Structures are given as C-alpha cells and as structure tokens.
Amino acid sequence: MIEHSLSLCYRNKLILAPMVRVGTLPMRLLALDYGADIVYCEELIDLKMLQCKRVVNVCLCFLAEVLSTVDFVAPDDRVVFRTCEREQSKVVFQMGTSDAERALAVARLVENDVAGIDVNMGCPKEYSTKGGMGAALLSDPDKIEKILSTLVKGTRRPVTCKIRILPSLEDTLSLVKRIERTGIAAVTVHGRKREERPQHPVSCEAIKAIAETLSIPVIANGGSHDHIQKYLDIEDFRQATAASSVMVARAAMWNPSIFLKEGLRPLEEVMQKYIRYAVHYENHYTNTKYCLCQMLREQLESPQGRLLHAAQSSQEICEAFGLGAFYEETTRELNARRAELLARTPETAGEPAEDTSDVIKMAVKFDRRAYSPQITPKMCLLEWCRKEKLAQPVYDTVQRPLDRLFCSVVTVAEQKYQSTLWDKSKKLAEQAAAIVCLRSRGLPEGRLGEESPSWHKRKREATDQDPEGPRAQEQAVPGELCKKLFVALGSGEESPLEGW
C-alpha cells in the first residue's frame, strides 16, 4: 500500500508511455525489468471503468510462488484493467474522460492499486475526441481546470496529464501555466500539434519552452520517430527538451529493452520473456499476438512471423517461439493449484446446484487444431438437429467465481450433455458440450480425417470451387493486418490501435 500521495517522483525518470493495446500488464512488467522507472497503462475510458467491479484474483504460479492480481472486471466478465503488487508503486493509471465527477469516481475506484492518476488530454483519434476527451479538451481550458482540480482535491494519488502543443507557443504556455495552478504533480508534453503525426518532426523547442516556464516536472514525449533508437538517445532527447524526464512510446513498443543501460537485448530474447509474462498472467492471446507483431516489424514475413500470423491461442503462440513445453508445464501447474484451491473452498466452486445425475458427461475439450477450418462441433450438432426436425440445441453456461472458468450443458431432444473439464471461455465450453452430445450419439463432429455428412461435403465443395471465397479472404486477414500495421508504422502513420 502506498502511504501518501507524493510518493511517486516524476524527476529524472524513464517512463513507458500509455499505448492502446500495448500497455497491458505483461508489457509494463517487461519494461520495469529492463529499467523503466514508471509505467503507464493504456488509456481506459471512464464510463467503461465505472461499470467494472474490483476483483482480487489469487492463484499460485508454477514455481509455487504466490501470484496475486487485482482485476477490474466488466459486466461481460472481460478484464478491463489488471495489475499486481510488483508494479503497484510504479504504475500510473491513465483515463480518458470529459467529466470531472466521473474522473474522480474512477480515480477513487483504482487509487488503492496504482501509484498515480493521469488524464489523457492529447489523443487526436476520433474515438477519443468525439466524446470530448483527449485532444478535444485542449480547446476547453475551463473543463481541463475543473477535471484536474477535482482530481487533485479528491484523490490520494499524484495527478498528472498528458497534452499536445497548441498552434501557437503563446497559447501553449498560457495553458500549461493554468494547468500547473491546479496542483498537479507533473505534465507530459507530446511535442506535436493535434493534427500532426509521427512523420512530422517533434518540437523539442516547444517542450523546452514549457519546461523553462513551469516549476513542476515536465515529461518529454514524442521522440521515438526522430530521436530515440537506443538507450543513450533518451538522455540526448531529455537534454534537447530541458525536460525532467522522458516518456518513450514506439521505441519501447518495438523493443522494451530500450530502457536498459547496457543496450538493446536480442529481439528473440525479449519476445520470449514477454510471452512468459503473458502466460503467467493469462493475457488474452489476441493482445499477446498484437504486441508481438509490433516487435517483429520487418520480420513479419519470416517463418516465425507466419507462425505467429496463424496462431489462434496462447499455446500456439508459445509453440511458434519454442515455448510449447513451458506453456504445458505452466498451465498444468496452474490448473493443479486451482484444483487445490477449489478443493479447499467447495462452497464457492460454482458447480451447478441442481441434480446432474441425468446429464451425460465426458472429459473432453475443443482443440481447434483437430477440426476442419470450416466446421465446428456446434455447427455439426445444429445441422443434425435440423435434419432430424428437432428443436435447436440449447446451451446453459455457467462461470465458476474462483477461477472464472466456464462449463456448459447442452440440451438436445430433452437430454443434457456436459464436459467435466472447465474452459477459459464460454465459446470453448459450448463446443465441448456439443462434442459430448455428438460422441454419445455416434455422430460426426467435424474432426480432421473424419468422414463428413452430406451437408458438410457440400460446404467443402462450394469452398473448393471458389478458392478466393470469403473463407480464403478471412484466413489472409491476420497476416495482412500485421503487414498493414507494420507498413503504417514504418511510413510514420499512426496505428489505429496504438496510443498517441
């Protein structure tokens, strides 16, 4: 627990910038490992956070050390923000907001689990500005003052904001003086105007003028494109801007070891370390995949890059990077520890309360790699029910509170079927239940090499006749998306999914 609001110092610091989809827990911990002093989470919108409940999630990792996270979970059970004790004294929560009271409510929700509160006042993207947030606030100094003053008075954590420069230096200096008077602890300045993008030069002169005007720490940002390629460049950028500290975005996204005094580590080593954190903290595989694509950059068309394109799970990502055994060992130990915890607290296990003696059960899981790309067990079961003129299958899915795993029971022709193995998602649990039903009835389930029913064959024939059909295009999407992101970043355009 942080004892007082001024415990986080913003002078002479190396800081990981807030970046959408990048600044999740694995990346923040990796940046700390490599020497970052402060790490910002990705911008999170106030309305979304206010729907969340705070959940303390405790389990044991494969080394038998206690691994504790605090999760802020949305009504749909999606984890919006996850943090842990390791970063508590160094993580800054950045919010997107346009309302002082909502901002304060969010700050109070998270203040016991973070070291600082930051308000995004510079994001130029439409998803932020259309709600009056981000760079839209720069044209409303009264609102800026109200939001920051309310936060400074109402929260126990140091408050900061991140801005861009205005069209004129005079207006910019006037704004930052007004911001300073609210009592905030520091201000981060991205040295570009609202309409400018990374291909435009960062204005070190504007940041320097601000730093020389204010008495609070000024954090320089925006140097990755022109100035920062290695560790020593960070200090050069700081001196060029006369700033107290430097915040690094893209250069850290490409290789988080940019913060390491000894120099950049090999990318393969960095990515493997990132993947280990992602598995330990159960990061969603799509987020893990996105961050790895940003690191691979020019290697996206390499054999390893192609394996990453095709990966559809954390396990497949691990296998692409030679960490298959690590994934199996880690998940096995985590599951064993979960089972141990469940055995100690059966009353909270979340098992179905009703009598299940009439439910046909099997211990099965849905492994996507074992099935045809066009067919799933749920599709097979639905088509069989239609052929037999039966009501369509009904799935009843529950989530176990302790580990938040899912189990589904499917009802077909008044008979219930269930897998005894719990899954990480509702969709996987339903597929497993469908497999139990199909196997019990001796029906095809869409596995590779399995003789297909006639409707399945017709679908395959249609696909074979149109090799450029929707599925072919769909399969090309992951690789094309990664390539487009790389091209955008390499050309200086901002990725639509990255922070400002």
Residue pairs with C-beta under 8 A, 6 or more apart in sequence:
1 112
2 8
2 88
2 89
2 115
2 156
2 157
4 156
5 155
5 156
5 157
5 158
6 158
6 185
7 89
7 115
8 38
8 89
8 90
8 92
8 115
8 116
8 157
8 158
8 185
10 38
10 158
10 160
10 185
10 186
10 217
10 219
10 244
10 245
11 217
11 244
11 245
12 244
12 245
13 37
13 38
13 219
13 244
13 245
13 246
14 35
14 36
14 37
14 38
14 234
14 245
14 246
14 248
14 259
15 36
15 37
15 38
15 39
15 40
15 219
15 245
15 246
15 247
15 248
16 23
16 27
16 28
16 31
16 36
16 38
16 39
16 40
16 247
16 248
16 252
16 256
16 259
17 23
17 40
17 221
17 247
17 248
17 249
17 252
17 499
18 40
18 41
18 42
18 43
18 92
18 94
18 118
18 120
18 162
18 499
19 42
19 249
19 253
19 498
19 499
20 42
20 43
20 497
20 498
20 499
21 42
21 287
21 290
21 291
21 497
21 498
22 42
22 253
22 290
22 291
22 294
22 498
22 499
23 39
23 40
23 41
23 42
23 499
24 41
24 42
24 82
24 283
24 287
24 291
25 69
25 82
25 83
25 84
25 87
25 277
25 281
25 283
26 274
26 277
26 278
26 281
26 283
26 288
26 291
27 253
27 256
27 274
27 291
28 39
28 41
28 87
28 91
29 84
29 86
29 87
29 277
29 281
30 256
30 270
30 273
30 274
30 277
31 39
31 252
31 256
31 259
32 39
32 86
32 87
32 90
33 273
34 256
34 257
34 258
34 259
34 260
34 265
35 259
35 260
35 261
36 90
36 252
36 256
36 259
37 90
38 90
38 91
38 92
38 115
38 116
39 87
39 90
39 91
39 92
40 91
40 92
40 94
40 118
40 247
41 81
41 83
41 91
41 92
41 93
41 94
42 94
42 499
43 94
43 95
43 96
43 120
43 123
43 128
43 499
44 80
44 81
44 93
44 94
44 95
44 96
45 95
45 96
45 97
45 131
45 133
46 95
46 96
46 97
46 99
46 102
46 103
46 105
46 106
47 102
48 74
48 80
49 72
49 80
49 81
49 95
49 106
49 109
49 110
50 102
50 105
50 106
50 109
51 74
51 75
52 72
52 73
52 74
52 80
52 81
52 109
53 72
53 73
54 70
54 71
54 72
54 73
54 109
54 113
55 70
55 71
55 72
55 73
56 68
56 69
56 70
56 71
57 68
57 69
57 70
57 71
57 404
58 66
58 67
58 68
58 69
59 67
59 334
59 337
59 338
59 341
59 403
60 66
60 67
60 333
60 334
60 337
60 341
61 67
61 280
61 330
61 333
61 334
61 337
62 329
62 330
62 332
62 333
62 334
67 84
67 280
67 281
68 84
68 85
69 82
69 83
69 84
69 281
70 82
70 83
70 84
70 113
71 79
71 81
71 82
72 79
72 80
72 81
72 82
72 109
72 110
73 79
73 80
74 80
77 399
77 404
81 93
81 110
82 281
83 91
83 113
83 114
84 281
88 113
88 114
88 115
89 115
90 115
91 114
91 115
91 116
92 114
92 115
92 116
92 117
92 118
92 160
93 107
93 110
93 114
93 116
93 117
93 118
94 118
94 119
94 120
94 162
95 103
95 106
95 107
95 117
95 118
95 119
95 120
96 120
96 123
96 128
96 131
96 133
96 134
97 103
97 106
97 119
97 120
97 133
97 147
98 131
98 132
98 133
98 136
98 137
98 143
98 147
99 147
100 143
100 146
100 147
100 149
100 150
100 151
101 150
103 119
103 147
103 150
103 151
104 150
104 151
104 154
104 155
107 117
107 151
107 154
107 155
107 157
107 159
108 154
108 155
110 117
111 117
111 155
111 156
111 157
114 157
115 157
115 158
116 157
116 158
116 159
116 160
116 185
117 151
117 155
117 157
117 158
117 159
117 160
118 159
118 160
118 161
118 162
118 188
119 137
119 147
119 148
119 151
119 159
119 160
119 161
119 162
120 128
120 133
120 134
120 161
120 162
120 500
121 134
121 135
121 137
121 138
121 144
121 161
121 162
121 163
121 164
122 134
122 135
122 138
122 162
122 163
122 164
122 190
122 194
122 500
123 129
123 133
123 134
123 135
123 499
123 500
124 134
124 135
124 164
124 194
124 195
124 500
125 134
125 494
125 496
125 500
128 134
128 135
128 136
129 135
129 136
130 136
132 140
132 143
134 500
135 164
135 194
137 143
137 144
137 147
138 144
138 163
138 164
138 166
138 175
138 194
141 175
141 178
144 161
144 175
144 178
144 179
145 178
145 179
145 181
145 182
148 159
148 161
148 179
148 182
148 183
148 184
149 182
149 183
151 159
152 159
152 182
152 183
152 184
153 183
158 184
158 185
158 186
159 183
159 184
159 185
160 184
160 185
160 186
160 187
160 188
160 219
161 179
161 184
161 187
161 188
162 187
162 188
162 189
162 190
162 221
163 175
163 176
163 179
163 187
163 188
163 189
163 190
164 189
164 190
164 192
164 193
164 194
164 500
165 172
165 189
165 190
165 191
165 192
165 193
165 203
165 206
165 207
166 172
166 175
166 193
167 193
169 206
169 209
172 206
172 209
172 210
173 209
173 210
173 213
176 187
176 189
176 210
176 213
176 214
177 213
177 214
179 187
180 187
180 214
180 215
180 216
184 216
185 216
185 217
186 216
186 217
186 218
186 219
186 244
186 245
187 210
187 214
187 216
187 217
187 218
187 219
188 218
188 219
188 220
188 221
188 247
189 206
189 207
189 210
189 218
189 219
189 220
189 221
189 243
190 202
190 221
190 222
190 500
191 202
191 203
191 204
191 206
191 207
191 220
191 221
191 222
191 223
191 241
192 200
192 202
192 203
192 222
197 492
197 493
197 494
198 224
198 225
198 250
198 492
198 493
198 494
199 225
199 491
199 492
199 493
201 226
202 222
202 223
202 225
202 226
202 227
204 220
204 237
204 240
204 241
207 218
207 220
207 241
207 242
207 243
208 240
208 241
208 242
208 243
210 218
211 218
211 220
211 241
211 242
211 243
211 244
212 242
217 243
217 244
217 245
218 241
218 242
218 243
218 244
219 243
219 244
219 245
219 246
219 247
220 237
220 238
220 241
220 243
220 245
220 246
220 247
221 246
221 247
221 248
221 249
222 249
223 233
223 234
223 237
223 246
223 248
223 251
224 248
224 249
224 250
224 251
224 252
225 250
225 492
227 233
227 236
227 237
227 240
228 234
228 237
228 246
228 248
228 251
228 258
229 251
230 258
230 263
230 264
231 258
231 259
231 260
231 261
231 262
231 263
231 264
234 246
234 248
234 258
234 259
235 246
237 246
238 245
238 246
248 258
248 259
249 498
249 499
249 500
250 489
250 498
251 258
252 258
252 259
253 291
253 294
253 295
253 498
254 294
254 295
254 297
255 264
255 265
255 267
255 270
255 295
256 270
256 274
257 263
257 264
257 265
257 270
258 264
267 295
267 296
267 299
268 321
270 295
271 292
271 295
271 296
271 321
272 321
272 322
272 323
274 288
274 291
274 292
274 295
275 288
275 292
275 317
275 318
275 321
275 323
276 323
276 326
277 283
278 287
278 288
278 314
278 317
279 314
279 318
279 323
279 326
279 327
279 330
279 331
280 330
282 424
283 314
285 311
285 312
285 313
285 314
285 316
285 317
288 314
288 317
289 308
289 311
289 317
289 478
290 497
292 308
292 317
293 300
293 308
293 482
293 485
293 486
294 485
294 489
294 495
294 498
296 302
296 304
296 305
296 308
296 482
296 486
297 486
297 489
297 490
298 486
299 305
300 308
300 309
300 479
300 482
300 483
300 486
301 483
304 320
304 321
305 482
306 479
307 316
307 319
307 320
308 317
308 320
308 482
309 478
309 479
309 482
310 316
310 478
311 317
311 319
311 320
312 368
313 368
314 327
315 324
315 327
315 328
315 331
316 369
318 324
318 326
318 327
319 327
338 402
338 403
338 405
341 402
341 403
342 349
342 400
342 402
342 403
345 402
348 401
348 402
349 400
349 402
350 398
350 399
350 400
350 401
350 402
351 400
352 398
352 407
352 409
356 416
356 418
358 415
358 416
359 409
359 416
359 417
359 418
360 415
360 416
360 417
360 418
360 436
360 437
360 440
361 417
361 418
361 419
361 420
361 436
362 419
362 420
362 435
362 436
362 439
362 440
363 419
363 420
363 421
364 419
364 421
364 432
364 435
364 436
364 439
365 419
365 421
365 423
365 428
365 432
366 376
366 377
366 423
366 428
366 431
366 432
366 435
370 447
370 448
371 377
371 445
371 446
371 447
371 448
372 446
372 447
372 448
372 452
372 456
372 460
373 471
373 475
374 459
374 460
374 463
374 471
375 446
375 452
375 456
375 459
376 431
376 434
376 446
377 431
377 434
377 435
377 438
377 445
377 446
378 393
378 430
378 431
378 434
379 446
380 434
380 438
380 443
380 444
380 445
380 446
380 453
380 456
381 393
381 410
381 412
381 434
381 437
381 438
381 443
382 392
382 393
383 453
383 455
383 456
384 438
384 443
384 453
385 391
385 392
385 393
385 412
386 392
387 455
390 412
390 413
391 413
393 410
393 411
393 412
393 434
393 437
394 410
394 411
395 408
395 409
395 410
395 430
395 433
396 408
396 409
396 410
396 411
397 406
397 407
397 408
397 409
397 426
397 429
397 430
398 406
398 407
398 408
399 405
399 406
399 426
400 406
400 407
400 422
403 422
405 422
405 423
405 424
406 422
406 423
406 424
406 425
406 426
406 428
406 429
407 418
407 419
407 422
407 423
407 429
408 418
408 419
408 426
408 429
408 430
408 432
408 433
409 416
409 417
409 418
409 433
410 416
410 417
410 418
410 430
410 433
410 434
410 436
410 437
411 417
412 437
415 437
417 433
417 434
417 436
417 437
417 440
418 433
418 436
419 429
419 432
419 433
419 435
419 436
421 432
422 429
423 429
423 432
434 445
435 445
437 443
438 444
438 445
439 445
444 450
444 451
444 452
444 453
444 456
446 452
446 456
452 460
462 469
463 469
463 471
463 472
466 472
485 495
485 497
488 494
488 495
489 495
494 500
